Structures are given as structure tokens and as C-alpha cells.
Amino acid sequence: MKKVLLVDDEPAVRFGICRYLESQGIQVFEAASIQEARTALEREVFGSILLDVRLPDGSGMDLLKEIRRQDAAVPVILITGHGTIAMAVEAMREGADHFLTKPVDLRELEVLLAKSLELGTLRREHRALKERPRVLSPFLGSCPAMARLVPLLEAACRHRSPVLLRGETGTGKGLLARLIHEKSAQRAEPFVELNCAGLKGEFLESELFGHAKGAFTGAVQEKEGLLERAHRGTLFLDEIGDMDVTVQSKFLKVLEEKRFRPLGKVEEKVSDFRLICATHQDLEKAIQEGRFRQDLYYRINTLTILLPPLRERLADFEAIVNHLLAFIAGSRKVPTLTPEALTILKAYRWPGNLRELHNVLERAFILSDGKVLEAHHFAGLTAHFAHHAEGPDEEPQALDLKSAEKAHIAKILRLAGGNVPEAARILGVSKATLYRKMAQHRLRAEGGR
């Protein structure tokens, strides 16, 4: 950004500096007072500021403090005709990047300004990185269900062919799409994401293709489409099964020709993007019902990856929980779970998969104030505990109450790993009552205490 604000009350100084810097390709804005400088700062964003210390309506040091409160990234070079070491030290303490005395050596100023412009760019990039929202990385794990996907993921990262991610809602299709992009040759290019379920008709077309001003009612200004923005990068269309059929035909043409025409425009644009799609719908059924074009389906499922639901990843469950907790905790200490709490989480079937697990853990993290997560922090899941444990031998086979009670207690003891106090807490009875019931039914806490 080669825009510089020069704040000095001497016209001759401003004239000399402006003429020299403009000859070097730098655009200079002038201000003769603090008030003029404030006005300029409200209207423009500058790459650097040249600031005189003594101004007719105040001190440049005071303006420096204002600038630093508003923008810590913009470099400021102080200029004065009455410089002292003490003043220079104070200027640096208040946030000045350089300190020059008059008469200004224009070559020295040029060098300092070039460095300050570069410094400002680095500061803004650093600030953008710090302010960028944290993105959860996918946890692949080592369970058999995920191990089968590794060769497919490696192929997806090596090639630019379309990828179709399928799986239940909340299985992490969006996270996996971003991972594929970051591991591909397009990693330095844009990753552009659009959820097709959230937009219909011309609104979806407008997002994808862009539009000219006045192309339709409400198009008050020209809009760049996501296809144009994804040029050379990756376009991720989430829930593509919900895309309108009318838009599907236009998008198919883009896939085949890599050309498109924004709404209301005559000229075509080119977009060489890599496509990743995701859906939880049965596309084959949608084709039979006329809700999805068969020819588009053939174009997007060159490489299909089916993500398993969370209930099929129980071998990695504890590691997945720790991965999510580390993300939720951020810079804070990652909390631990009691064995009882982990047992409750494992027993639940997680219809919302990873998204639901993330929300449940985040709620428990808030309730526990980031400390140990206990069973009562997952009160909403306790009611499902007995009903969602898996296994062919876990449902009571007999209809009488005594046999059902025995089978239920045996199941809870197994899920609790033989830990009688934990099983008692889950069942909502005292340890003495549970021991008495175990004796009545001749049950033992195998491997527990």
C-alpha cells in the first residue's frame, strides 16, 4: 500500500517531500494540522505516516498516541526541527518507528519509508493471522472405518478431479474438504465454500455466477461470483443435493467448459477451479425422483469418499474427544473427563455425529469452567445411556421384571468397566443398593472394583 500521509505545517517542507516521493511512485496526502490529519485518517487507510512534532493546533506526540490507539500496525515516522535524544526516546516509547530531524535527507527518508511500508504490510498480515477464526482440523484416527479412507484421501490430494464426500450430517465433510485443499497443489490458492441448502433460485445463481448491477430486483450493485473467486483454487459445494435443478444444468456447463456468464452480463469469464462436493442425501434416489440431474452426478462423483458415522469410530472415540476438547479449550488447559463421563459419552449413539459431540463437549466445558468434566455435566445424555449402548447381547431377552433388571444392571456394569461406584452413580442408586442387587442376581463386577 503506497499511500503516505504527510503531516507538516510548513508548505515548503511538504512541497519538497511530496515532489520527491511522488517521483518514486508513492502517493502522498498532505495535512497541515492535527485536525486535517484526523480528517484524512477517517477517509483513507495509509501505508505509513510522516508526522511533524510541532503543529499549529497541538503536538504530534499527542496525535501519535491517537493513531496508536486506533491502529497499531501503521508505521509512523516522526519529523522535527528541534530534535533531542530525550524526545527521540519518548517518541519510540509512544510507538514511533523512526525519528528524523530537519532538514530531512530525502534519500534517507526514501529508505526509511520503504522499510516502514514493508513493516506495515507484515504487521497487517500478522494481525490478520491472529484475528483469523480458528478452524478445527479433522481427526482421522486409526480405526478400521477411517483406515479404509486413507488411500482415497491420498488420491484426492494428488489429483484435481472432482471429489464427492458422502456421509451423515455432522460427520466432518466440510473439515475433510478443507484438509484435501490444504494438502493439494492448490493450497496457496483460495478455498471457497458455499452451502447450497441455504440459497434457492436466483440467489444461489447470484452467489455462484455473480451479477451485474440491475440484473434482477435487489441487485443494486455489481457482485463477484464465487466461481470467479475460486479461480485456480478449490470450490467446495456443501449439500449439493439441495441445489435447484435449474441451477444444476448451468453448473454442469461450467464444469465441462470452465466458463460462465454472470447474471446480466454478456461477456464470459473463465474459472479453472477444483471441485469438492458434499451431501448427506441419497443422490441415486434423488435422481429417480427427478430432483438431481444424472449427468451432473456422473461429473461430480469421479472420486467418492464415504465418511463413517461416529458410532462406527468407537475405537478412536476417546482420542476424538481429546482432539475436540483441545480445540474448544484453545489457549486454556485442556480438561480431562472422569471415567464415568467417558462411559456416558461412549454409550450414546450420536445421531448428530461429530457436530453434536462438539456442541455437547463445549457445553460441558462451559459448565465446568474448563475444569474436570464429570457425569453431571452431561445430564442431557444420561437419559439415553441405557438405550443407545450397542451390542447383540445388551437388550433384555426376557419379559419379566426380575430378568430385565438383571440384564440392565449387567449391561451398566460392563459399560462401567466393572467399576461399581461408577455404575451406581449412573443407575442413580447407592453402592450398598447396587451390591445388594448384584448379590440377588448373582452378578459380579468383572475386572472392576
C-alpha positions in Angstrom: 0.0 0.0 0.0 2.0 3.0 -1.3 -0.2 5.7 0.3 1.6 8.0 2.7 0.1 10.8 4.9 2.5 13.8 5.4 1.5 16.0 8.4 3.6 19.2 8.5 2.6 22.8 8.8 5.5 24.1 6.6 4.4 24.3 2.9 8.0 24.3 1.6 8.7 21.1 3.5 5.6 19.4 2.3 6.3 20.5 -1.3 9.8 19.1 -1.3 8.9 15.8 0.3 5.8 15.3 -1.9 7.6 16.0 -5.1 10.4 13.6 -4.3 8.2 10.7 -3.0 5.8 11.1 -5.9 8.7 10.7 -8.3 9.4 7.4 -6.6 5.8 6.2 -7.3 4.4 6.9 -3.8 1.0 8.7 -3.4 1.3 11.4 -0.8 -1.7 13.0 1.1 -1.0 16.3 2.8 -2.2 17.7 6.1 -1.1 21.0 7.7 -2.6 20.4 11.1 -3.8 17.7 13.5 -7.4 18.3 12.6 -6.6 17.9 8.8 -4.7 14.8 9.7 -7.7 13.4 11.6 -9.9 14.0 8.7 -7.5 12.3 6.3 -7.2 9.3 8.6 -11.0 8.9 8.7 -11.2 8.9 4.9 -8.2 6.9 3.9 -6.1 3.9 5.0 -2.4 4.7 4.8 0.7 2.5 4.5 2.8 5.0 6.5 2.6 8.4 8.2 5.2 11.1 8.3 4.4 13.3 11.3 5.9 16.6 12.4 6.1 17.1 16.2 5.2 20.8 16.3 1.9 21.6 14.7 -0.2 24.8 15.0 -3.1 23.1 16.8 -1.2 20.7 19.1 1.7 18.3 19.4 2.4 15.5 17.0 3.2 13.3 20.0 -0.4 13.5 21.1 -1.6 12.6 17.6 0.8 9.7 17.6 -0.9 8.3 20.7 -4.3 8.7 19.0 -3.0 6.8 15.9 -1.6 4.0 18.0 -4.9 3.6 19.9 -6.7 3.3 16.5 -4.2 1.3 14.5 -1.1 -0.4 16.0 0.0 -1.6 12.6 0.6 1.6 10.6 4.2 2.7 10.8 4.8 6.3 11.9 8.0 8.4 11.2 8.3 11.5 13.4 10.0 14.6 11.9 11.1 17.6 13.9 13.3 20.6 13.6 14.2 20.6 17.3 15.1 17.0 18.0 16.8 15.8 21.2 17.7 12.4 22.4 15.1 12.6 25.1 12.4 13.4 22.6 13.5 10.6 20.4 13.3 8.1 23.3 9.9 9.4 24.2 8.7 9.1 20.6 9.9 5.4 20.4 8.2 4.7 23.7 4.9 6.1 22.4 5.1 3.9 19.3 7.0 5.8 16.6 9.0 3.6 14.3 11.6 6.2 13.2 12.7 9.7 14.2 14.2 12.2 11.7 15.4 15.8 12.2 15.0 18.6 9.8 16.3 19.3 7.2 15.3 15.9 6.1 17.7 13.9 3.9 15.3 12.8 1.2 17.4 9.7 0.3 17.4 8.6 3.9 13.7 9.2 4.1 13.1 7.1 1.0 15.0 4.2 2.5 13.2 4.5 5.9 9.8 4.8 4.1 10.4 1.7 2.0 11.2 -0.2 5.2 8.2 1.2 7.0 5.8 0.3 4.2 7.1 -3.2 4.3 6.9 -3.3 8.1 3.3 -2.1 7.9 2.4 -4.9 5.5 4.0 -7.5 7.8 2.1 -6.1 10.8 -1.2 -6.3 9.0 -0.6 -9.8 7.9 0.4 -10.8 11.4 -2.7 -9.1 12.8 -4.9 -10.9 10.2 -3.4 -14.2 11.2 -4.1 -13.5 14.9 -7.6 -12.4 14.2 -8.4 -15.3 11.8 -11.0 -17.6 13.3 -9.5 -20.9 14.4 -10.5 -23.8 12.2 -11.0 -27.3 13.6 -8.7 -29.8 11.8 -10.2 -33.2 11.1 -9.1 -36.2 13.2 -8.6 -39.2 11.1 -7.6 -41.7 13.8 -6.7 -45.3 13.1 -10.0 -47.2 13.4 -10.8 -49.6 10.5 -13.6 -47.4 9.2 -11.2 -44.5 8.7 -8.2 -46.5 7.7 -10.1 -47.6 4.6 -10.4 -43.9 3.5 -6.6 -43.2 3.6 -5.9 -44.3 0.0 -8.8 -42.3 -1.3 -7.7 -39.2 0.6 -4.2 -39.5 -0.7 -5.5 -39.8 -4.3 -7.8 -36.8 -3.7 -4.9 -34.7 -2.6 -2.7 -35.7 -5.6 -5.3 -35.1 -8.4 -7.6 -32.3 -9.4 -10.6 -34.5 -10.3 -13.9 -33.7 -8.6 -14.4 -35.3 -5.2 -17.8 -36.2 -3.7 -17.9 -36.5 0.1 -20.9 -38.5 1.4 -22.0 -39.3 4.9 -24.5 -38.4 7.6 -24.9 -34.9 8.8 -22.1 -33.8 11.1 -19.5 -36.4 10.1 -17.0 -33.7 9.2 -17.3 -33.5 5.4 -16.5 -29.8 5.4 -13.4 -30.3 7.6 -12.2 -33.1 5.2 -12.8 -30.9 2.2 -10.5 -28.2 3.6 -7.9 -30.8 4.5 -7.9 -32.1 0.9 -7.4 -28.5 -0.3 -4.6 -27.8 2.1 -2.8 -31.0 1.1 -3.2 -30.4 -2.6 -1.2 -28.4 -5.2 -3.8 -25.6 -4.9 -3.1 -25.0 -1.2 -1.8 -21.4 -1.9 -5.0 -20.6 -3.8 -8.4 -19.7 -2.4 -10.7 -22.2 -0.7 -14.2 -21.0 -1.5 -17.2 -22.6 0.3 -20.9 -22.4 -0.4 -23.8 -24.3 1.3 -26.3 -25.0 -1.5 -29.1 -25.7 1.1 -29.2 -22.1 2.3 -30.0 -20.5 -1.1 -32.5 -21.1 -3.7 -33.1 -20.0 -7.3 -31.6 -16.7 -8.5 -30.0 -16.1 -5.1 -27.9 -19.3 -5.5 -27.1 -18.3 -9.1 -26.0 -14.9 -7.9 -23.7 -16.4 -5.3 -22.1 -18.8 -7.8 -22.0 -16.7 -11.0 -22.1 -13.2 -9.7 -24.3 -10.5 -11.3 -24.3 -7.1 -12.9 -25.9 -4.1 -11.4 -29.7 -4.2 -12.1 -29.6 -7.8 -13.2 -32.7 -8.5 -11.1 -34.7 -6.9 -8.4 -32.5 -6.0 -5.5 -29.2 -6.2 -7.5 -28.2 -2.6 -6.5 -24.5 -3.1 -7.3 -22.3 -5.5 -9.2 -21.3 -8.7 -7.4 -18.4 -11.0 -8.0 -19.4 -14.7 -8.1 -17.8 -17.5 -6.1 -16.8 -19.2 -9.3 -14.6 -16.3 -10.2 -13.2 -16.1 -6.7 -12.3 -19.8 -6.8 -10.2 -19.5 -10.0 -7.1 -21.8 -9.7 -8.3 -22.8 -6.2 -10.9 -25.1 -4.7 -14.7 -24.6 -4.8 -16.5 -26.6 -2.1 -20.2 -27.0 -2.6 -21.7 -28.3 0.6 -25.1 -30.1 0.4 -25.0 -30.1 -3.4 -28.0 -32.5 -3.3 -30.1 -29.4 -2.4 -29.1 -27.4 -5.4 -32.1 -26.3 -7.6 -32.4 -28.4 -10.8 -32.4 -25.1 -12.9 -29.0 -24.2 -11.4 -27.7 -27.7 -11.8 -27.9 -27.5 -15.6 -26.0 -24.2 -15.7 -23.4 -25.5 -13.2 -22.9 -28.7 -15.3 -22.0 -26.5 -18.3 -19.4 -24.6 -16.1 -17.8 -27.9 -15.1 -17.5 -29.0 -18.7 -16.3 -25.8 -20.2 -14.7 -23.9 -17.2 -16.6 -20.8 -18.5 -19.6 -18.9 -17.1 -21.5 -15.8 -17.6 -22.5 -13.6 -14.7 -26.2 -12.7 -14.5 -27.0 -9.7 -16.6 -23.6 -9.7 -18.4 -22.7 -10.6 -22.0 -19.0 -11.4 -21.7 -17.9 -14.8 -20.3 -15.4 -15.4 -17.6 -13.0 -18.3 -17.1 -12.6 -20.2 -13.8 -10.2 -23.1 -13.6 -11.3 -24.4 -10.2 -11.0 -27.8 -8.5 -14.5 -29.0 -7.3 -15.2 -30.8 -4.0 -18.9 -31.6 -3.2 -20.6 -32.9 -0.1 -24.0 -34.3 0.7 -25.9 -36.4 3.2 -28.6 -37.2 0.8 -29.2 -40.3 -1.3 -28.4 -38.9 -4.7 -29.4 -42.1 -6.5 -32.9 -41.7 -5.0 -32.9 -38.0 -5.9 -32.1 -38.9 -9.5 -35.0 -41.3 -9.6 -37.3 -38.7 -8.2 -36.1 -36.0 -10.7 -34.5 -33.8 -8.0 -30.9 -34.3 -9.2 -29.5 -34.5 -12.8 -27.9 -37.8 -13.6 -25.4 -36.2 -15.9 -24.2 -33.8 -13.1 -24.0 -36.8 -10.8 -21.6 -38.5 -13.2 -19.4 -35.4 -13.3 -19.1 -34.9 -9.6 -18.6 -38.5 -8.3 -15.3 -39.2 -10.1 -13.9 -40.0 -6.6 -16.4 -40.7 -3.9 -15.4 -40.8 -0.2 -18.0 -42.1 2.3 -17.3 -40.8 5.8 -18.4 -43.2 8.6 -20.7 -42.1 11.4 -19.2 -41.5 14.8 -20.8 -44.7 16.2 -18.5 -46.7 13.8 -15.4 -44.9 15.2 -15.6 -46.1 18.8 -12.1 -47.4 18.7 -10.9 -43.8 18.4 -13.6 -42.2 20.5 -11.5 -41.1 23.4 -8.9 -39.7 21.1 -11.6 -37.8 19.1 -13.0 -36.4 22.4 -9.5 -35.2 23.4 -9.0 -33.6 20.0 -12.2 -31.7 20.2 -11.5 -30.6 23.8 -8.1 -29.3 22.8 -9.8 -27.1 20.1 -12.5 -25.9 22.5 -10.0 -25.1 25.2 -7.8 -23.0 22.9 -5.1 -21.4 24.9 -6.6 -22.7 28.2 -5.7 -26.0 29.8 -7.4 -29.0 28.2 -9.8 -30.5 30.7 -10.0 -34.2 31.5 -13.0 -36.5 31.8 -13.9 -38.8 34.6 -14.3 -42.4 33.7 -18.0 -42.2 34.4 -18.4 -39.2 32.0 -16.5 -41.0 29.2 -18.7 -44.1 29.7 -21.8 -42.0 29.2 -20.4 -40.4 26.1 -19.5 -43.8 24.6 -22.9 -45.2 25.3 -24.7 -42.5 23.4 -25.4 -43.1 19.7 -24.6 -39.6 18.5 -27.2 -39.1 15.7 -25.6 -35.7 15.1 -22.1 -37.2 14.9 -19.0 -35.0 15.4 -21.0 -31.8 15.3 -23.2 -32.9 18.1 -20.3 -34.2 20.1 -18.5 -30.9 19.7 -21.5 -29.0 20.9 -22.0 -31.3 23.9 -18.3 -31.0 24.9 -18.4 -27.3 24.5 -21.4 -27.0 26.8 -19.8 -29.2 29.4 -16.6 -27.2 29.1 -18.6 -24.0 29.9 -20.5 -25.7 32.8 -17.3 -27.0 34.3 -15.5 -23.7 33.8 -12.8 -25.6 31.9 -12.1 -28.0 34.8 -12.6 -31.8 35.1 -15.7 -32.9 33.1 -17.9 -35.1 35.2 -21.1 -37.1 34.6 -23.4 -34.3 35.8 -22.1 -32.0 33.1 -23.6 -34.4 30.5 -27.1 -34.6 32.2 -28.8 -34.4 28.8 -27.2 -37.7 27.7 -27.9 -39.7 30.9 -31.5 -40.5 29.8 -30.2 -42.1 26.6 -27.4 -44.0 28.3 -29.1 -47.4 28.6 -31.0 -47.2 25.3 -28.1 -46.4 23.0 -25.4 -48.9 24.1 -24.6 -51.2 21.2 -24.1 -55.0 21.2 -26.3 -58.0 20.4 -26.4 -59.2 24.0 -27.4 -55.9 25.5 -31.2 -55.9 25.1 -33.1 -57.9 27.8 -34.5 -61.1 26.2 -36.9 -62.0 29.0 -40.1 -60.1 29.6 -40.4 -60.5 33.4 -39.2 -57.6 35.6 -36.6 -59.5 37.5 -34.8 -60.8 34.4 -34.9 -57.3 32.8 -33.4 -55.7 35.9 -30.6 -58.3 36.0 -29.8 -57.7 32.3 -29.9 -53.9 32.7 -27.5 -54.0 35.8 -25.2 -56.4 33.9 -25.1 -54.0 30.9 -24.3 -51.0 33.0 -21.5 -52.9 34.9 -19.9 -53.8 31.6 -20.1 -50.3 30.3 -18.6 -49.0 33.5 -15.7 -51.4 33.1 -16.7 -53.2 36.4 -16.4 -50.0 38.4 -19.3 -50.5 40.9 -19.3 -46.9 42.3 -19.4 -45.5 38.8 -22.2 -47.9 37.8 -24.1 -47.0 41.0 -23.9 -43.3 40.1 -25.2 -44.0 36.6 -28.1 -46.1 37.8 -28.9 -43.5 40.4 -28.7 -45.8 43.4 -26.3 -46.1 46.4 -23.3 -48.5 46.3 -25.0 -50.6 49.0 -28.2 -51.0 47.0 -26.2 -52.0 43.9 -24.2 -54.6 45.8 -27.4 -56.0 47.2 -28.9 -56.2 43.7 -25.8 -57.8 42.4 -26.0 -60.4 45.1 -29.7 -61.1 44.4 -29.0 -61.6 40.7 -25.6 -63.3 41.3 -23.7 -60.7 39.3 -20.0 -60.0 39.6 -18.1 -56.8 38.7 -15.6 -58.5 36.4 -12.3 -56.6 36.2 -13.6 -53.8 38.4 -13.7 -52.7 42.0 
